[in-house]
């Protein structure tokens, strides 16, 4: 994850650690429910304890198999990003994942895009806050910000997700609402 990717996040510095939303700010319940809808488990880690499977260390989320590990001080963007790596990868690869989930630039970009979409499913988060937190933390995008990339340069990420039926059907009303809030007749192709 240190090599520059053409569009998605290529580095995190943690420079904005004091300003980003953490799992402790929103609680574990909503993220755990969101991850469960994608066949993932959120495993809380005690404050100050090492996070299993954390690529970046310190407070960053970790991955082992289909489990995402996070502490109360784990940034929400980190939890979503690591979860999205698991969501976008082929299911047969999930079981073998430990710490490093990135297989390709297209998967990295898709994880970045999907984490922004999934932020709308978490009360008190939303895409605007998540993109601001990504920028504050030090994610690096070709167009200079998460929002500019998401709105103007993420066609490849959208295509990657669409090809795998991981994008909500935006032709339906309220397609980006959490599925729990949608009537069954309006459920998108894939759950948020």
C-alpha positions in Angstrom: 0.0 0.0 0.0 2.9 2.4 -0.2 3.2 2.4 -4.0 1.3 5.3 -5.6 -2.1 4.3 -7.0 -3.4 6.4 -9.9 -6.7 7.4 -8.4 -7.4 5.9 -4.9 -5.8 6.3 -1.5 -2.1 5.6 -1.6 -1.0 6.6 1.8 -2.2 7.5 5.3 -0.2 9.6 7.6 -2.4 9.9 10.6 -1.7 13.7 10.6 -5.4 14.5 11.4 -5.8 12.0 14.2 -7.2 14.6 16.6 -9.9 15.7 14.2 -11.3 12.5 12.7 -14.4 10.6 13.8 -13.6 7.4 15.7 -15.5 4.2 16.4 -15.7 5.4 20.0 -17.6 8.5 18.8 -20.3 6.5 17.1 -20.2 3.2 19.0 -19.7 -0.4 17.7 -23.3 -1.4 17.2 -24.1 0.4 13.9 -20.8 -0.5 12.3 -21.1 -4.2 13.5 -24.6 -4.4 11.9 -23.4 -2.8 8.7 -20.5 -5.3 8.4 -22.7 -8.2 9.3 -24.9 -7.4 6.2 -21.8 -8.1 4.2 -20.9 -11.4 6.0 -18.2 -9.7 8.1 -17.6 -9.6 11.8 -16.5 -6.5 13.8 -14.4 -7.5 16.7 -13.9 -4.8 19.4 -10.4 -4.5 20.8 -9.8 -3.0 24.3 -8.5 0.6 24.4 -4.7 0.6 24.1 -4.4 -3.1 23.2 -2.6 -4.1 19.9 -5.1 -4.4 17.0 -4.7 -7.9 15.4 -4.1 -7.7 11.6 -3.5 -3.9 11.5 -1.4 -3.0 8.5 -0.6 0.5 9.7 -0.4 -0.3 13.4 -1.4 2.0 16.3 -5.2 2.7 16.1 -5.8 1.6 12.5 -8.3 -1.2 11.9 -7.1 -4.8 11.3 -8.1 -7.7 9.2 -7.9 -11.4 9.8 -10.2 -13.5 7.5 -13.7 -12.1 7.6 -13.1 -10.2 10.8 -12.4 -6.5 11.1 -10.7 -5.5 14.4 -11.1 -2.0 15.9 -10.5 -0.1 19.1 -12.6 2.9 20.3 -9.8 5.2 19.0 -9.9 3.5 15.5 -10.9 6.1 12.9 -14.3 5.3 11.2 -12.6 5.8 7.8 -10.1 3.1 8.7 -12.7 0.6 9.9 -14.8 1.2 6.7 -11.7 1.1 4.4 -10.5 -2.3 5.7 -14.0 -3.7 5.7 -14.4 -2.6 2.1 -11.2 -4.4 1.1 -12.9 -7.6 2.3 -16.2 -6.8 0.6 -14.6 -6.1 -2.8 -12.3 -9.1 -2.9 -13.5 -12.5 -4.1 -15.0 -14.5 -1.2 -12.5 -17.3 -1.7 -9.6 -14.9 -0.8 -11.2 -13.7 2.4 -10.3 -16.7 4.5 -6.6 -16.3 3.7 -6.5 -12.5 4.5 -4.3 -11.5 7.3 -3.2 -7.8 7.6 -2.7 -6.9 4.0 -5.8 -7.1 1.8 -4.7 -5.1 -1.2 -4.4 -7.2 -4.3 -4.5 -4.4 -7.0 -5.0 -0.7 -7.7 -8.5 -1.4 -8.9 -9.4 -3.1 -5.6 -7.8 -0.3 -3.6 -9.8 2.3 -5.6 -13.0 0.3 -5.2 -12.5 0.0 -1.4 -12.1 3.8 -1.3 -15.2 4.4 -3.3 -17.3 1.9 -1.4 -16.2 3.2 2.0 -17.6 6.6 1.0 -20.9 5.1 0.0 -21.1 3.0 3.2 -20.5 6.0 5.4 -24.1 7.1 4.5 -25.3 3.9 6.3 -23.8 4.9 9.6 -25.7 7.4 11.8 -23.6 10.5 12.5 -21.1 9.8 9.8 -22.2 10.2 6.1 -20.1 10.7 3.0 -19.3 14.3 3.6 -17.7 13.7 7.0 -15.9 10.6 5.8 -14.3 12.4 2.8 -13.2 15.2 5.1 -11.7 12.7 7.5 -9.9 10.9 4.7 -8.3 14.2 3.7 -7.5 15.1 7.2 -5.9 11.7 7.8 -3.6 12.0 4.8 -5.2 9.9 2.1 -3.6 10.9 -1.2 -5.7 11.4 -4.4 -4.6 12.4 -7.9 -7.1 15.3 -7.9 -6.1 16.5 -4.5 -9.1 15.5 -2.3 -11.4 12.6 -1.6 -14.4 14.6 -2.8 -12.8 15.6 -6.1 -11.7 12.0 -6.8 -15.1 10.6 -5.8 -17.1 13.1 -7.9 -14.8 13.5 -10.9 -12.3 10.7 -11.2 -13.7 7.4 -9.9 -15.2 5.9 -13.0 -12.9 2.9 -12.8 -13.9 2.3 -9.1 -17.6 2.6 -9.9 -17.2 0.2 -12.9 -15.3 -2.3 -10.7 -18.1 -2.3 -8.1 -20.9 -2.4 -10.7 -19.3 -5.4 -12.4 -19.5 -7.2 -9.1 -23.0 -6.0 -8.2 -21.6 -4.1 -5.2 -23.1 -0.7 -6.2 -26.6 0.2 -5.0 -29.1 0.6 -7.8 -29.2 4.4 -7.9 -32.1 4.4 -10.3 -34.4 3.5 -7.4 -35.6 6.2 -4.9 -33.6 6.3 -1.7 -31.0 3.8 -3.0 -28.3 5.1 -0.7 -30.3 4.7 2.5 -29.4 1.9 4.8 -31.3 -1.2 3.7 -33.0 -1.5 7.1 -34.8 1.8 6.2 -36.0 0.6 2.7 -39.1 -1.3 2.0 -38.3 -4.7 0.4 -39.6 -3.5 -3.0 -36.9 -0.8 -3.0 -33.9 -2.8 -2.0 -30.9 -2.0 -4.2 -29.0 -4.7 -6.0 -26.5 -5.0 -3.2 -26.9 -4.0 0.5 -25.2 -1.0 1.8 
